Amino acid sequence: MTTVIIAEDQKLLRESFKKVIESNSDIKVLACATNGLEAYDLCKKYKPNVVLMDLIMPVCNGSKATKLIKTDFPHIKVLILSASNDKKDVTDAIRNGADGYILKSISTEELILSIKSTSLGLGVITKDILNPMVLNIHNENKKSLKRNVSVAGINISLTERELHIVSMIVDGKDNKEIGASLFIAEGTVKNIITEIISKLQLKDRTQLAVYAVRNELV
């Protein structure tokens, strides 16, 4: 039997999760909390296998509560159940010890499977979150791959990510679209483009697009 504590400040959601979870005979909900501190106190009292933890709660949010629980009860698994797929929320939760992170948009079957998997020690991350994270890691790795371009007889190195951005400029994408594609801030895109233009001794992104096509950079 997998034992669970639910930490969710919204009563309707809290009761709905409890009903869904207890529809499975292998899982028992020991208690429910309305904030992170209550969840921590209930962990001391009941020692559950898994805490199903919301992030945004009063008094003590889910990320802070996760850190408290994992510090004093490292054997208790914490599975974040949130509406947020924000990279910072995911990173903070995992950094504070969360054993998994799923979204409230998942199905009943996925919720049950996620709880059971987390209880067994398997890290669970919703695909909608994992795919952008993997892509971001892939893009970070591509930074180290470089291509040399000759400018006025001098070899200039451009990373794969810089070349990818140049390619999107040629395709007519603006900074916001490029940032969304690469999961980076619009300001970061602007800075990278400025650096590329400076490296290639050009004046603006229009010249950059023309240069890229003429020199077969894309």
N, C-alpha and C positions, 0 to 999 in steps of 0.2 A: 504493500500500500504506500503510495506516494502522498505525503502530507504537505499541504500548501497554506500559506498565509497570503491574503490579497491586500495590497495597499493601494487604495483608489479613493480620492476625495469625493467623487460624484456618486451619490447613492444609487441611482438607476444603473450606472455601469457596474458598480460594485456588486449589486444583487444579480445583475445579468451574468457577470463572469462566474459568480458562485454557482448559479444554476447550471450554466454550461459545463463547468468543470465537474460538478458532482453528478452530472449525467453519466460520467464514466465511473464505473465501479472500482477502478484501480486507484482513484485519486480521492482524497478527502480534504476538504477545506476546514482547517482548524479554527480560524478566526479571520476577521477583517479589520483593517486599519484605515483611518481617514487621512493620515499623514505619515511622514517618515519616522518621527519619533515614536508614534504608536506602533509602527511596524517593528521597530527596534525592540521596544518593551515586550511585544508579543513573541519575538524571537527568543528572548530570555525565558519567557514562561513556557512556550510550547516546543521549542527546538524543531522547527519544521524542516522538511527536506528542501523546499523551494519557497522563495518569496516572489510573488508576482507583483512587480513594482511599477507604479505609474511614476512619471517624472515630475510633472507640474502639480504640486500639492502645497497647501499652506503649512506654516510652522517649520517644516523641514522637507525639502524636496527629495525626490527619489534618488538623485545622484549622491547627495550628502548622506542619505540614509543607507545607501549601498555601502559607502565607505565605512560607516559606523558598524554595520552588521558584519561585513567581511573582516574588519579589524578584530572584533571580539568573537565572532563565530565563523571562522574561515570555511568550515565544513558545510555551512548553509549556502545553497545556491541562490543567486539573485537573478531573476529573469525580468528584464525591463519590458514593459508593455506600454508603448507610447504612441501618440498620434504624430510625433515629430520624427522626421527622417533627416533632420539637420545634422551636418557632419560634426559640428561642435558638440551637440547633445550626445551623439553616439560615442565620440572620442572621450568625453568627460565621464560618461557612464562606465565605459570599459576600463578607463584609467583608474577609476575608483573601485574596480573589482567586479563589475557585473559579469555574469557568466554567459549572458545572452541578451539579445536586443531584438524585439519583434514589434511590428506595428499593429495598431488596433483594427486595421482593415483586413487582417487575416481571417481565414475561415475558422469555424468551430473545430474542425478536424485538425487544422494546423496548430491551433492553440493547445489542444490536448497533446499532440505529438511533441510540441516544443517543450511543454512542461515535463513530460516523461523523459525526453532526451536530455534536458538540463539536469534533471535529477540523477541521471546516469553519468553525468560529468562531460557530456558533449556540448561544445560551444555552439550556440544557435544564433544565427543572424539572418534576418529576413532578406530574401533575394533582392528586393527593391533597394535595400541599403548596401548589401554586399557588392553588387555590380558596380555602382559608382566608386566605391572604395578601391576595388580591384583596378578599375580603369585609372583612378588617380595614382595608384602605385605604379601602374604601367607607364603612365605619363612621366612620373618622377624618374623612373629608370631610364626613360628615353633621353633625359637631360644629359646623361653621360655620353651618349652616342653623338659624335660630331662629324661634320663634313667641312672640308676646307674650300674656300672660295677665294680666287685671286682678285684683289682690288688694287689697281695701280701698281701691279708687280708684287704686292704683299699678300701673303696667305692669311685669310681671315677665317676663323672657326665659327661655324653655326651649329648649334645643337639640333637634334631631331625635333625637339619641341618648337624651337624657333622656326625651323623650316615648315613645320606643320602650321604654325600661325601665319607664315608668309603665304602658304597655299590657300588658307582661308581668306586672307586679304585679297588674293587674286580672284577668289570666287565671289568677292563682293560682300563678305560678312563684316558687320561692324564689331566693335569691341565687346558689346554686351553678348552678342551671339557667339563670339569666340570664347568668351569667359564661360558661358553656359556649357559649351561643348567640352571644354577642358576642366570644368569644375574649379575654376579659379576666379578671383575677383576681377571686376572690370578694370579697376585701377592697376592691378598687376599686369593685365594684358597691355594696357597703355604703356606701362614702364618697359615691358619687354620689346614692344614695337619701337619705342624711342631708342632703345639700345641697339636694335637691329639696324635701324636707319643710320645711327651714328657709326656703327661698325663698317657699314658699306658706303659711308660718305655720301649719303643721299639727303634730300631735303624733306620729303614727306612720304606718306604711304602710297600715293599715286606713283611716284618715281620708283618706290619699292616694288610695286606690282609689275610695272614695266620692266624693271631690272630682272625680276625673278623669271619672267617669261622669256626674255631675250637670252638669259644665261642658263636656261633650263634648270632652274632650282626647283620647279614644281612640275 
